[in-house]
């Protein structure tokens, strides 16, 4: 497969403990698009805990609080 041509930047943020992120390395699955954009894998720690203290490694809040994700969002503006 190839990275879709409309994609200008693609970073695959994943926590190894996230049960939904079964394949944390997508970069080998997608070839660069016609602009040369390719997937960049970045393993992060999703430290989200529910109010009761239970870990949820797939929770979006945890990903959004990861410094790597925050920096990617900040740098895109």
mmCIF file of the N, C-alpha and C atoms, coordinates in Angstrom:
data_MODEL
# 
_entry.id   MODEL 
# 
loop_
_atom_site.group_PDB 
_atom_site.id 
_atom_site.type_symbol 
_atom_site.label_atom_id 
_atom_site.label_alt_id 
_atom_site.label_comp_id 
_atom_site.label_asym_id 
_atom_site.label_entity_id 
_atom_site.label_seq_id 
_atom_site.pdbx_PDB_ins_code 
_atom_site.Cartn_x 
_atom_site.Cartn_y 
_atom_site.Cartn_z 
_atom_site.occupancy 
_atom_site.B_iso_or_equiv 
_atom_site.pdbx_formal_charge 
_atom_site.auth_seq_id 
_atom_site.auth_comp_id 
_atom_site.auth_asym_id 
_atom_site.auth_atom_id 
_atom_site.pdbx_PDB_model_num 
ATOM 1   N N  . UNK A 1 1  ? 0.836   -1.179 0.000  1.00 0.00 ? 1  UNK A N  1 
ATOM 2   C CA . UNK A 1 1  ? 0.000   0.000  0.000  1.00 0.00 ? 1  UNK A CA 1 
ATOM 3   C C  . UNK A 1 1  ? 0.884   1.247  0.000  1.00 0.00 ? 1  UNK A C  1 
ATOM 4   N N  . UNK A 1 2  ? 0.286   2.320  -0.405 1.00 0.00 ? 2  UNK A N  1 
ATOM 5   C CA . UNK A 1 2  ? 0.986   3.587  -0.451 1.00 0.00 ? 2  UNK A CA 1 
ATOM 6   C C  . UNK A 1 2  ? 0.263   4.591  0.436  1.00 0.00 ? 2  UNK A C  1 
ATOM 7   N N  . UNK A 1 3  ? 1.024   5.494  1.038  1.00 0.00 ? 3  UNK A N  1 
ATOM 8   C CA . UNK A 1 3  ? 0.438   6.576  1.815  1.00 0.00 ? 3  UNK A CA 1 
ATOM 9   C C  . UNK A 1 3  ? -0.472  7.378  0.889  1.00 0.00 ? 3  UNK A C  1 
ATOM 10  N N  . UNK A 1 4  ? -1.713  7.654  1.284  1.00 0.00 ? 4  UNK A N  1 
ATOM 11  C CA . UNK A 1 4  ? -2.619  8.404  0.402  1.00 0.00 ? 4  UNK A CA 1 
ATOM 12  C C  . UNK A 1 4  ? -2.016  9.737  -0.031 1.00 0.00 ? 4  UNK A C  1 
ATOM 13  N N  . UNK A 1 5  ? -2.300  10.139 -1.254 1.00 0.00 ? 5  UNK A N  1 
ATOM 14  C CA . UNK A 1 5  ? -1.693  11.345 -1.819 1.00 0.00 ? 5  UNK A CA 1 
ATOM 15  C C  . UNK A 1 5  ? -2.136  12.621 -1.105 1.00 0.00 ? 5  UNK A C  1 
ATOM 16  N N  . UNK A 1 6  ? -3.258  12.622 -0.439 1.00 0.00 ? 6  UNK A N  1 
ATOM 17  C CA . UNK A 1 6  ? -3.724  13.818 0.259  1.00 0.00 ? 6  UNK A CA 1 
ATOM 18  C C  . UNK A 1 6  ? -3.039  14.017 1.609  1.00 0.00 ? 6  UNK A C  1 
ATOM 19  N N  . UNK A 1 7  ? -2.291  13.026 2.068  1.00 0.00 ? 7  UNK A N  1 
ATOM 20  C CA . UNK A 1 7  ? -1.632  13.100 3.379  1.00 0.00 ? 7  UNK A CA 1 
ATOM 21  C C  . UNK A 1 7  ? -0.356  13.933 3.265  1.00 0.00 ? 7  UNK A C  1 
ATOM 22  N N  . UNK A 1 8  ? -0.219  14.915 4.163  1.00 0.00 ? 8  UNK A N  1 
ATOM 23  C CA . UNK A 1 8  ? 0.970   15.771 4.182  1.00 0.00 ? 8  UNK A CA 1 
ATOM 24  C C  . UNK A 1 8  ? 1.928   15.404 5.296  1.00 0.00 ? 8  UNK A C  1 
ATOM 25  N N  . UNK A 1 9  ? 1.407   14.725 6.321  1.00 0.00 ? 9  UNK A N  1 
ATOM 26  C CA . UNK A 1 9  ? 2.241   14.254 7.434  1.00 0.00 ? 9  UNK A CA 1 
ATOM 27  C C  . UNK A 1 9  ? 1.470   13.145 8.137  1.00 0.00 ? 9  UNK A C  1 
ATOM 28  N N  . UNK A 1 10 ? 2.180   12.049 8.460  1.00 0.00 ? 10 UNK A N  1 
ATOM 29  C CA . UNK A 1 10 ? 1.519   10.927 9.120  1.00 0.00 ? 10 UNK A CA 1 
ATOM 30  C C  . UNK A 1 10 ? 2.458   10.376 10.185 1.00 0.00 ? 10 UNK A C  1 
ATOM 31  N N  . UNK A 1 11 ? 2.073   10.569 11.429 1.00 0.00 ? 11 UNK A N  1 
ATOM 32  C CA . UNK A 1 11 ? 2.816   9.990  12.538 1.00 0.00 ? 11 UNK A CA 1 
ATOM 33  C C  . UNK A 1 11 ? 1.903   9.004  13.235 1.00 0.00 ? 11 UNK A C  1 
ATOM 34  N N  . UNK A 1 12 ? 2.366   7.783  13.345 1.00 0.00 ? 12 UNK A N  1 
ATOM 35  C CA . UNK A 1 12 ? 1.611   6.727  14.007 1.00 0.00 ? 12 UNK A CA 1 
ATOM 36  C C  . UNK A 1 12 ? 2.042   6.683  15.467 1.00 0.00 ? 12 UNK A C  1 
ATOM 37  N N  . UNK A 1 13 ? 1.280   7.341  16.322 1.00 0.00 ? 13 UNK A N  1 
ATOM 38  C CA . UNK A 1 13 ? 1.554   7.311  17.757 1.00 0.00 ? 13 UNK A CA 1 
ATOM 39  C C  . UNK A 1 13 ? 0.882   6.070  18.333 1.00 0.00 ? 13 UNK A C  1 
ATOM 40  N N  . UNK A 1 14 ? 1.640   5.249  19.046 1.00 0.00 ? 14 UNK A N  1 
ATOM 41  C CA . UNK A 1 14 ? 1.071   4.026  19.602 1.00 0.00 ? 14 UNK A CA 1 
ATOM 42  C C  . UNK A 1 14 ? 1.760   3.669  20.912 1.00 0.00 ? 14 UNK A C  1 
ATOM 43  N N  . UNK A 1 15 ? 0.984   3.111  21.817 1.00 0.00 ? 15 UNK A N  1 
ATOM 44  C CA . UNK A 1 15 ? 1.490   2.562  23.068 1.00 0.00 ? 15 UNK A CA 1 
ATOM 45  C C  . UNK A 1 15 ? 1.447   1.045  22.911 1.00 0.00 ? 15 UNK A C  1 
ATOM 46  N N  . UNK A 1 16 ? 2.545   0.379  23.183 1.00 0.00 ? 16 UNK A N  1 
ATOM 47  C CA . UNK A 1 16 ? 2.608   -1.079 23.031 1.00 0.00 ? 16 UNK A CA 1 
ATOM 48  C C  . UNK A 1 16 ? 1.531   -1.791 23.857 1.00 0.00 ? 16 UNK A C  1 
ATOM 49  N N  . UNK A 1 17 ? 1.049   -1.164 24.917 1.00 0.00 ? 17 UNK A N  1 
ATOM 50  C CA . UNK A 1 17 ? 0.049   -1.788 25.787 1.00 0.00 ? 17 UNK A CA 1 
ATOM 51  C C  . UNK A 1 17 ? -1.377  -1.554 25.301 1.00 0.00 ? 17 UNK A C  1 
ATOM 52  N N  . UNK A 1 18 ? -1.560  -0.752 24.268 1.00 0.00 ? 18 UNK A N  1 
ATOM 53  C CA . UNK A 1 18 ? -2.884  -0.461 23.711 1.00 0.00 ? 18 UNK A CA 1 
ATOM 54  C C  . UNK A 1 18 ? -3.360  -1.699 22.939 1.00 0.00 ? 18 UNK A C  1 
ATOM 55  N N  . UNK A 1 19 ? -4.432  -2.353 23.400 1.00 0.00 ? 19 UNK A N  1 
ATOM 56  C CA . UNK A 1 19 ? -4.868  -3.577 22.727 1.00 0.00 ? 19 UNK A CA 1 
ATOM 57  C C  . UNK A 1 19 ? -5.370  -3.344 21.299 1.00 0.00 ? 19 UNK A C  1 
ATOM 58  N N  . UNK A 1 20 ? -5.774  -2.136 20.982 1.00 0.00 ? 20 UNK A N  1 
ATOM 59  C CA . UNK A 1 20 ? -6.253  -1.838 19.633 1.00 0.00 ? 20 UNK A CA 1 
ATOM 60  C C  . UNK A 1 20 ? -5.083  -1.592 18.678 1.00 0.00 ? 20 UNK A C  1 
ATOM 61  N N  . UNK A 1 21 ? -3.977  -1.127 19.199 1.00 0.00 ? 21 UNK A N  1 
ATOM 62  C CA . UNK A 1 21 ? -2.779  -0.869 18.384 1.00 0.00 ? 21 UNK A CA 1 
ATOM 63  C C  . UNK A 1 21 ? -1.968  -2.161 18.269 1.00 0.00 ? 21 UNK A C  1 
ATOM 64  N N  . UNK A 1 22 ? -2.569  -3.163 17.676 1.00 0.00 ? 22 UNK A N  1 
ATOM 65  C CA . UNK A 1 22 ? -1.922  -4.474 17.562 1.00 0.00 ? 22 UNK A CA 1 
ATOM 66  C C  . UNK A 1 22 ? -0.622  -4.388 16.763 1.00 0.00 ? 22 UNK A C  1 
ATOM 67  N N  . UNK A 1 23 ? -0.591  -3.536 15.749 1.00 0.00 ? 23 UNK A N  1 
ATOM 68  C CA . UNK A 1 23 ? 0.616   -3.326 14.951 1.00 0.00 ? 23 UNK A CA 1 
ATOM 69  C C  . UNK A 1 23 ? 1.089   -1.910 15.214 1.00 0.00 ? 23 UNK A C  1 
ATOM 70  N N  . UNK A 1 24 ? 2.071   -1.764 16.093 1.00 0.00 ? 24 UNK A N  1 
ATOM 71  C CA . UNK A 1 24 ? 2.553   -0.428 16.450 1.00 0.00 ? 24 UNK A CA 1 
ATOM 72  C C  . UNK A 1 24 ? 3.530   0.126  15.418 1.00 0.00 ? 24 UNK A C  1 
ATOM 73  N N  . UNK A 1 25 ? 3.884   -0.675 14.437 1.00 0.00 ? 25 UNK A N  1 
ATOM 74  C CA . UNK A 1 25 ? 4.821   -0.246 13.398 1.00 0.00 ? 25 UNK A CA 1 
ATOM 75  C C  . UNK A 1 25 ? 4.115   -0.291 12.043 1.00 0.00 ? 25 UNK A C  1 
ATOM 76  N N  . UNK A 1 26 ? 3.583   0.852  11.623 1.00 0.00 ? 26 UNK A N  1 
ATOM 77  C CA . UNK A 1 26 ? 2.902   0.942  10.325 1.00 0.00 ? 26 UNK A CA 1 
ATOM 78  C C  . UNK A 1 26 ? 3.822   1.379  9.198  1.00 0.00 ? 26 UNK A C  1 
ATOM 79  N N  . UNK A 1 27 ? 4.993   1.908  9.544  1.00 0.00 ? 27 UNK A N  1 
ATOM 80  C CA . UNK A 1 27 ? 5.874   2.476  8.509  1.00 0.00 ? 27 UNK A CA 1 
ATOM 81  C C  . UNK A 1 27 ? 6.267   1.448  7.448  1.00 0.00 ? 27 UNK A C  1 
ATOM 82  N N  . UNK A 1 28 ? 6.382   0.207  7.810  1.00 0.00 ? 28 UNK A N  1 
ATOM 83  C CA . UNK A 1 28 ? 6.743   -0.820 6.835  1.00 0.00 ? 28 UNK A CA 1 
ATOM 84  C C  . UNK A 1 28 ? 5.574   -1.274 5.975  1.00 0.00 ? 28 UNK A C  1 
ATOM 85  N N  . UNK A 1 29 ? 4.382   -0.837 6.316  1.00 0.00 ? 29 UNK A N  1 
ATOM 86  C CA . UNK A 1 29 ? 3.183   -1.254 5.585  1.00 0.00 ? 29 UNK A CA 1 
ATOM 87  C C  . UNK A 1 29 ? 2.770   -0.287 4.480  1.00 0.00 ? 29 UNK A C  1 
ATOM 88  N N  . UNK A 1 30 ? 3.333   0.929  4.496  1.00 0.00 ? 30 UNK A N  1 
ATOM 89  C CA . UNK A 1 30 ? 2.939   1.960  3.538  1.00 0.00 ? 30 UNK A CA 1 
ATOM 90  C C  . UNK A 1 30 ? 4.172   2.561  2.865  1.00 0.00 ? 30 UNK A C  1 
ATOM 91  N N  . UNK A 1 31 ? 4.146   2.585  1.554  1.00 0.00 ? 31 UNK A N  1 
ATOM 92  C CA . UNK A 1 31 ? 5.208   3.243  0.788  1.00 0.00 ? 31 UNK A CA 1 
ATOM 93  C C  . UNK A 1 31 ? 4.945   4.748  0.793  1.00 0.00 ? 31 UNK A C  1 
ATOM 94  N N  . UNK A 1 32 ? 5.970   5.562  0.530  1.00 0.00 ? 32 UNK A N  1 
ATOM 95  C CA . UNK A 1 32 ? 5.761   7.014  0.449  1.00 0.00 ? 32 UNK A CA 1 
ATOM 96  C C  . UNK A 1 32 ? 4.766   7.364  -0.662 1.00 0.00 ? 32 UNK A C  1 
ATOM 97  N N  . UNK A 1 33 ? 4.060   8.488  -0.470 1.00 0.00 ? 33 UNK A N  1 
ATOM 98  C CA . UNK A 1 33 ? 3.143   8.939  -1.519 1.00 0.00 ? 33 UNK A CA 1 
ATOM 99  C C  . UNK A 1 33 ? 3.922   9.734  -2.570 1.00 0.00 ? 33 UNK A C  1 
ATOM 100 N N  . UNK A 1 34 ? 3.219   10.329 -3.522 1.00 0.00 ? 34 UNK A N  1 
ATOM 101 C CA . UNK A 1 34 ? 3.893   11.047 -4.614 1.00 0.00 ? 34 UNK A CA 1 
ATOM 102 C C  . UNK A 1 34 ? 4.618   12.302 -4.147 1.00 0.00 ? 34 UNK A C  1 
ATOM 103 N N  . UNK A 1 35 ? 4.365   12.765 -2.907 1.00 0.00 ? 35 UNK A N  1 
ATOM 104 C CA . UNK A 1 35 ? 5.090   13.907 -2.326 1.00 0.00 ? 35 UNK A CA 1 
ATOM 105 C C  . UNK A 1 35 ? 6.270   13.453 -1.466 1.00 0.00 ? 35 UNK A C  1 
ATOM 106 N N  . UNK A 1 36 ? 6.419   12.142 -1.325 1.00 0.00 ? 36 UNK A N  1 
ATOM 107 C CA . UNK A 1 36 ? 7.493   11.614 -0.490 1.00 0.00 ? 36 UNK A CA 1 
ATOM 108 C C  . UNK A 1 36 ? 7.121   11.459 0.973  1.00 0.00 ? 36 UNK A C  1 
ATOM 109 N N  . UNK A 1 37 ? 5.833   11.686 1.294  1.00 0.00 ? 37 UNK A N  1 
ATOM 110 C CA . UNK A 1 37 ? 5.374   11.567 2.682  1.00 0.00 ? 37 UNK A CA 1 
ATOM 111 C C  . UNK A 1 37 ? 5.241   10.090 3.021  1.00 0.00 ? 37 UNK A C  1 
ATOM 112 N N  . UNK A 1 38 ? 5.819   9.711  4.150  1.00 0.00 ? 38 UNK A N  1 
ATOM 113 C CA . UNK A 1 38 ? 5.720   8.336  4.598  1.00 0.00 ? 38 UNK A CA 1 
ATOM 114 C C  . UNK A 1 38 ? 5.330   8.295  6.070  1.00 0.00 ? 38 UNK A C  1 
ATOM 115 N N  . UNK A 1 39 ? 4.899   7.146  6.518  1.00 0.00 ? 39 UNK A N  1 
ATOM 116 C CA . UNK A 1 39 ? 4.498   6.972  7.914  1.00 0.00 ? 39 UNK A CA 1 
ATOM 117 C C  . UNK A 1 39 ? 5.735   6.991  8.800  1.00 0.00 ? 39 UNK A C  1 
ATOM 118 N N  . UNK A 1 40 ? 5.625   7.724  9.904  1.00 0.00 ? 40 UNK A N  1 
ATOM 119 C CA . UNK A 1 40 ? 6.680   7.736  10.919 1.00 0.00 ? 40 UNK A CA 1 
ATOM 120 C C  . UNK A 1 40 ? 6.076   7.145  12.184 1.00 0.00 ? 40 UNK A C  1 
ATOM 121 N N  . UNK A 1 41 ? 6.658   6.052  12.667 1.00 0.00 ? 41 UNK A N  1 
ATOM 122 C CA . UNK A 1 41 ? 6.195   5.416  13.897 1.00 0.00 ? 41 UNK A CA 1 
ATOM 123 C C  . UNK A 1 41 ? 6.817   6.101  15.098 1.00 0.00 ? 41 UNK A C  1 
ATOM 124 N N  . UNK A 1 42 ? 6.014   6.335  16.124 1.00 0.00 ? 42 UNK A N  1 
ATOM 125 C CA . UNK A 1 42 ? 6.508   6.955  17.357 1.00 0.00 ? 42 UNK A CA 1 
ATOM 126 C C  . UNK A 1 42 ? 5.808   6.281  18.536 1.00 0.00 ? 42 UNK A C  1 
ATOM 127 N N  . UNK A 1 43 ? 6.552   5.466  19.261 1.00 0.00 ? 43 UNK A N  1 
ATOM 128 C CA . UNK A 1 43 ? 5.987   4.804  20.433 1.00 0.00 ? 43 UNK A CA 1 
ATOM 129 C C  . UNK A 1 43 ? 5.912   5.792  21.582 1.00 0.00 ? 43 UNK A C  1 
ATOM 130 N N  . UNK A 1 44 ? 4.753   5.844  22.222 1.00 0.00 ? 44 UNK A N  1 
ATOM 131 C CA . UNK A 1 44 ? 4.524   6.763  23.333 1.00 0.00 ? 44 UNK A CA 1 
ATOM 132 C C  . UNK A 1 44 ? 3.975   5.987  24.521 1.00 0.00 ? 44 UNK A C  1 
ATOM 133 N N  . UNK A 1 45 ? 3.938   6.649  25.653 1.00 0.00 ? 45 UNK A N  1 
ATOM 134 C CA . UNK A 1 45 ? 3.323   6.067  26.843 1.00 0.00 ? 45 UNK A CA 1 
ATOM 135 C C  . UNK A 1 45 ? 1.979   6.745  27.049 1.00 0.00 ? 45 UNK A C  1 
ATOM 136 N N  . UNK A 1 46 ? 0.921   5.954  26.979 1.00 0.00 ? 46 UNK A N  1 
ATOM 137 C CA . UNK A 1 46 ? -0.421  6.450  27.233 1.00 0.00 ? 46 UNK A CA 1 
ATOM 138 C C  . UNK A 1 46 ? -0.701  6.172  28.708 1.00 0.00 ? 46 UNK A C  1 
ATOM 139 N N  . UNK A 1 47 ? -0.510  7.171  29.529 1.00 0.00 ? 47 UNK A N  1 
ATOM 140 C CA . UNK A 1 47 ? -0.622  7.007  30.967 1.00 0.00 ? 47 UNK A CA 1 
ATOM 141 C C  . UNK A 1 47 ? -1.999  7.286  31.532 1.00 0.00 ? 47 UNK A C  1 
ATOM 142 N N  . UNK A 1 48 ? -3.028  7.232  30.700 1.00 0.00 ? 48 UNK A N  1 
ATOM 143 C CA . UNK A 1 48 ? -4.367  7.559  31.196 1.00 0.00 ? 48 UNK A CA 1 
ATOM 144 C C  . UNK A 1 48 ? -4.812  6.586  32.287 1.00 0.00 ? 48 UNK A C  1 
ATOM 145 N N  . UNK A 1 49 ? -5.408  7.152  33.314 1.00 0.00 ? 49 UNK A N  1 
ATOM 146 C CA . UNK A 1 49 ? -6.051  6.377  34.384 1.00 0.00 ? 49 UNK A CA 1 
ATOM 147 C C  . UNK A 1 49 ? -7.440  6.965  34.601 1.00 0.00 ? 49 UNK A C  1 
ATOM 148 N N  . UNK A 1 50 ? -8.415  6.090  34.755 1.00 0.00 ? 50 UNK A N  1 
ATOM 149 C CA . UNK A 1 50 ? -9.788  6.535  35.008 1.00 0.00 ? 50 UNK A CA 1 
ATOM 150 C C  . UNK A 1 50 ? -9.852  7.185  36.388 1.00 0.00 ? 50 UNK A C  1 
ATOM 151 N N  . UNK A 1 51 ? -10.931 7.904  36.691 1.00 0.00 ? 51 UNK A N  1 
ATOM 152 C CA . UNK A 1 51 ? -11.062 8.478  38.028 1.00 0.00 ? 51 UNK A CA 1 
ATOM 153 C C  . UNK A 1 51 ? -10.936 7.425  39.136 1.00 0.00 ? 51 UNK A C  1 
ATOM 154 N N  . UNK A 1 52 ? -11.266 6.182  38.820 1.00 0.00 ? 52 UNK A N  1 
ATOM 155 C CA . UNK A 1 52 ? -11.134 5.093  39.800 1.00 0.00 ? 52 UNK A CA 1 
ATOM 156 C C  . UNK A 1 52 ? -9.714  4.532  39.850 1.00 0.00 ? 52 UNK A C  1 
ATOM 157 N N  . UNK A 1 53 ? -8.841  5.041  38.974 1.00 0.00 ? 53 UNK A N  1 
ATOM 158 C CA . UNK A 1 53 ? -7.443  4.611  38.974 1.00 0.00 ? 53 UNK A CA 1 
ATOM 159 C C  . UNK A 1 53 ? -7.103  3.471  38.037 1.00 0.00 ? 53 UNK A C  1 
ATOM 160 N N  . UNK A 1 54 ? -8.063  3.046  37.215 1.00 0.00 ? 54 UNK A N  1 
ATOM 161 C CA . UNK A 1 54 ? -7.816  1.940  36.297 1.00 0.00 ? 54 UNK A CA 1 
ATOM 162 C C  . UNK A 1 54 ? -7.157  2.443  35.007 1.00 0.00 ? 54 UNK A C  1 
ATOM 163 N N  . UNK A 1 55 ? -6.111  1.748  34.578 1.00 0.00 ? 55 UNK A N  1 
ATOM 164 C CA . UNK A 1 55 ? -5.408  2.117  33.343 1.00 0.00 ? 55 UNK A CA 1 
ATOM 165 C C  . UNK A 1 55 ? -6.273  1.806  32.123 1.00 0.00 ? 55 UNK A C  1 
ATOM 166 N N  . UNK A 1 56 ? -6.212  2.695  31.124 1.00 0.00 ? 56 UNK A N  1 
ATOM 167 C CA . UNK A 1 56 ? -6.866  2.467  29.841 1.00 0.00 ? 56 UNK A CA 1 
ATOM 168 C C  . UNK A 1 56 ? -5.890  2.964  28.778 1.00 0.00 ? 56 UNK A C  1 
ATOM 169 N N  . UNK A 1 57 ? -5.110  2.049  28.228 1.00 0.00 ? 57 UNK A N  1 
ATOM 170 C CA . UNK A 1 57 ? -4.032  2.404  27.301 1.00 0.00 ? 57 UNK A CA 1 
ATOM 171 C C  . UNK A 1 57 ? -4.527  2.808  25.918 1.00 0.00 ? 57 UNK A C  1 
ATOM 172 N N  . UNK A 1 58 ? -5.825  2.683  25.661 1.00 0.00 ? 58 UNK A N  1 
ATOM 173 C CA . UNK A 1 58 ? -6.375  3.091  24.372 1.00 0.00 ? 58 UNK A CA 1 
ATOM 174 C C  . UNK A 1 58 ? -7.083  4.447  24.451 1.00 0.00 ? 58 UNK A C  1 
ATOM 175 N N  . UNK A 1 59 ? -7.279  4.973  25.620 1.00 0.00 ? 59 UNK A N  1 
ATOM 176 C CA . UNK A 1 59 ? -8.045  6.210  25.817 1.00 0.00 ? 59 UNK A CA 1 
ATOM 177 C C  . UNK A 1 59 ? -7.393  7.390  25.091 1.00 0.00 ? 59 UNK A C  1 
ATOM 178 N N  . UNK A 1 60 ? -8.191  8.111  24.332 1.00 0.00 ? 60 UNK A N  1 
ATOM 179 C CA . UNK A 1 60 ? -7.659  9.236  23.563 1.00 0.00 ? 60 UNK A CA 1 
ATOM 180 C C  . UNK A 1 60 ? -7.055  10.308 24.458 1.00 0.00 ? 60 UNK A C  1 
ATOM 181 N N  . UNK A 1 61 ? -7.623  10.518 25.638 1.00 0.00 ? 61 UNK A N  1 
ATOM 182 C CA . UNK A 1 61 ? -7.080  11.531 26.552 1.00 0.00 ? 61 UNK A CA 1 
ATOM 183 C C  . UNK A 1 61 ? -5.614  11.260 26.866 1.00 0.00 ? 61 UNK A C  1 
ATOM 184 N N  . UNK A 1 62 ? -5.288  9.993  27.065 1.00 0.00 ? 62 UNK A N  1 
ATOM 185 C CA . UNK A 1 62 ? -3.902  9.638  27.376 1.00 0.00 ? 62 UNK A CA 1 
ATOM 186 C C  . UNK A 1 62 ? -2.964  9.946  26.220 1.00 0.00 ? 62 UNK A C  1 
ATOM 187 N N  . UNK A 1 63 ? -3.412  9.665  25.006 1.00 0.00 ? 63 UNK A N  1 
ATOM 188 C CA . UNK A 1 63 ? -2.587  9.987  23.840 1.00 0.00 ? 63 UNK A CA 1 
ATOM 189 C C  . UNK A 1 63 ? -2.419  11.501 23.693 1.00 0.00 ? 63 UNK A C  1 
ATOM 190 N N  . UNK A 1 64 ? -3.492  12.240 23.887 1.00 0.00 ? 64 UNK A N  1 
ATOM 191 C CA . UNK A 1 64 ? -3.407  13.687 23.735 1.00 0.00 ? 64 UNK A CA 1 
ATOM 192 C C  . UNK A 1 64 ? -2.502  14.332 24.777 1.00 0.00 ? 64 UNK A C  1 
ATOM 193 N N  . UNK A 1 65 ? -2.339  13.688 25.928 1.00 0.00 ? 65 UNK A N  1 
ATOM 194 C CA . UNK A 1 65 ? -1.455  14.220 26.968 1.00 0.00 ? 65 UNK A CA 1 
ATOM 195 C C  . UNK A 1 65 ? -0.012  13.774 26.807 1.00 0.00 ? 65 UNK A C  1 
ATOM 196 N N  . UNK A 1 66 ? 0.242   12.828 25.916 1.00 0.00 ? 66 UNK A N  1 
ATOM 197 C CA . UNK A 1 66 ? 1.620   12.377 25.686 1.00 0.00 ? 66 UNK A CA 1 
ATOM 198 C C  . UNK A 1 66 ? 2.413   13.543 25.097 1.00 0.00 ? 66 UNK A C  1 
ATOM 199 N N  . UNK A 1 67 ? 3.598   13.830 25.631 1.00 0.00 ? 67 UNK A N  1 
ATOM 200 C CA . UNK A 1 67 ? 4.385   14.970 25.139 1.00 0.00 ? 67 UNK A CA 1 
ATOM 201 C C  . UNK A 1 67 ? 4.649   14.921 23.636 1.00 0.00 ? 67 UNK A C  1 
ATOM 202 N N  . UNK A 1 68 ? 4.857   13.743 23.086 1.00 0.00 ? 68 UNK A N  1 
ATOM 203 C CA . UNK A 1 68 ? 5.145   13.622 21.655 1.00 0.00 ? 68 UNK A CA 1 
ATOM 204 C C  . UNK A 1 68 ? 3.948   14.055 20.811 1.00 0.00 ? 68 UNK A C  1 
ATOM 205 N N  . UNK A 1 69 ? 2.755   13.688 21.250 1.00 0.00 ? 69 UNK A N  1 
ATOM 206 C CA . UNK A 1 69 ? 1.545   14.062 20.524 1.00 0.00 ? 69 UNK A CA 1 
ATOM 207 C C  . UNK A 1 69 ? 1.287   15.558 20.670 1.00 0.00 ? 69 UNK A C  1 
ATOM 208 N N  . UNK A 1 70 ? 1.424   16.064 21.891 1.00 0.00 ? 70 UNK A N  1 
ATOM 209 C CA . UNK A 1 70 ? 1.237   17.510 22.116 1.00 0.00 ? 70 UNK A CA 1 
ATOM 210 C C  . UNK A 1 70 ? 2.188   18.334 21.261 1.00 0.00 ? 70 UNK A C  1 
ATOM 211 N N  . UNK A 1 71 ? 3.424   17.901 21.172 1.00 0.00 ? 71 UNK A N  1 
ATOM 212 C CA . UNK A 1 71 ? 4.413   18.634 20.372 1.00 0.00 ? 71 UNK A CA 1 
ATOM 213 C C  . UNK A 1 71 ? 4.072   18.561 18.888 1.00 0.00 ? 71 UNK A C  1 
ATOM 214 N N  . UNK A 1 72 ? 3.625   17.420 18.405 1.00 0.00 ? 72 UNK A N  1 
ATOM 215 C CA . UNK A 1 72 ? 3.244   17.295 16.988 1.00 0.00 ? 72 UNK A CA 1 
ATOM 216 C C  . UNK A 1 72 ? 2.080   18.224 16.664 1.00 0.00 ? 72 UNK A C  1 
ATOM 217 N N  . UNK A 1 73 ? 1.112   18.301 17.563 1.00 0.00 ? 73 UNK A N  1 
ATOM 218 C CA . UNK A 1 73 ? -0.033  19.190 17.349 1.00 0.00 ? 73 UNK A CA 1 
ATOM 219 C C  . UNK A 1 73 ? 0.424   20.642 17.370 1.00 0.00 ? 73 UNK A C  1 
ATOM 220 N N  . UNK A 1 74 ? 1.224   20.995 18.364 1.00 0.00 ? 74 UNK A N  1 
ATOM 221 C CA . UNK A 1 74 ? 1.707   22.373 18.490 1.00 0.00 ? 74 UNK A CA 1 
ATOM 222 C C  . UNK A 1 74 ? 2.512   22.794 17.262 1.00 0.00 ? 74 UNK A C  1 
ATOM 223 N N  . UNK A 1 75 ? 3.373   21.931 16.789 1.00 0.00 ? 75 UNK A N  1 
ATOM 224 C CA . UNK A 1 75 ? 4.248   22.298 15.679 1.00 0.00 ? 75 UNK A CA 1 
ATOM 225 C C  . UNK A 1 75 ? 3.527   22.364 14.330 1.00 0.00 ? 75 UNK A C  1 
ATOM 226 N N  . UNK A 1 76 ? 2.297   21.876 14.283 1.00 0.00 ? 76 UNK A N  1 
ATOM 227 C CA . UNK A 1 76 ? 1.575   21.927 13.011 1.00 0.00 ? 76 UNK A CA 1 
ATOM 228 C C  . UNK A 1 76 ? 0.870   23.257 12.789 1.00 0.00 ? 76 UNK A C  1 
ATOM 229 N N  . UNK A 1 77 ? 0.933   24.154 13.781 1.00 0.00 ? 77 UNK A N  1 
ATOM 230 C CA . UNK A 1 77 ? 0.303   25.462 13.634 1.00 0.00 ? 77 UNK A CA 1 
ATOM 231 C C  . UNK A 1 77 ? 1.328   26.545 13.405 1.00 0.00 ? 77 UNK A C  1 
# 
